[in-house]
């Protein structure tokens, strides 16, 4: 089996982010022709067009939009790995929990719960992000969150990706990756 070339994927991701081969090349400190050939090689590997090119702009094809979602998750994880390795504090404080909190959930309950966790593990570092279910699930999917606390179970379409559990008899659910 042939493996995906991440340099090609990175070039595609930069072009999609910048909306231009020229701007992507400038950000990558390479020639525009190098970016173009890397994206073309990725399209050949994928056996389909990922970008529609015009003289003044670039548009993602449906396949390109789908691949971009994966590329965003991959490069978000890459940034997280770099931060982990480059920050010596991370090795001293290994316990971290990044929670997403969907609107409508009792902040009092959640913060009392976190206070309880903090007493059990004084090294635990917790960050909480508020947002809609869709925003937070996107962050979970891109590895920017460890779990979401919500009043509703995950959408059916998301069930292949995550695990959820109700908290006692309440309507609160914790949604996260199975390992959590």
Beta strands, then each sheet from edge to edge (+ up, - down):
strand 1: 51-53
strand 2: 58-60
strand 3: 96-102
strand 4: 125-131
strand 5: 147-150
strand 6: 163-166
strand 7: 173-176
sheet 1: 1+ 2-
sheet 2: 4+ 3+ 5+ 7- 6+
end
